[in-house]
């Protein structure tokens, strides 16, 4: 159902380097690059993630209550992605761990522009 998600950035090159390294953990890479945005995915016809310089020319800001959730293949991958995000300069919003009694395991972090992301695994 989701075609792609996008977040804003004030520095496309810096954001691009952050997500290039982060999405290696998922086996994903750049599928489209334009002067004002970059798109990552496993293929252009699968759900993708993008970073854009705002169209209106105003500074990118984070949405209060907005979060993008990334599906991991294991708890180990949740830990790996979280640690990679922090190593790349991201900030913690919640360390990896169980969040519910039904097997939801997740970690939360913010990218270099302050956008909030979650990486999670059910099981």
Protein Blocks (a to p, Z undefined) as FASTA:
>chain_A
ZZbdcdddfblklmmmmmmmmmmmnopacfbdcfkbccddfbfkbccddddddfklpacd
ddehiacddddfbfklmmmmmmmmmmnopacfbdcddfbfnopacdddddfkopacdddd
eZZ
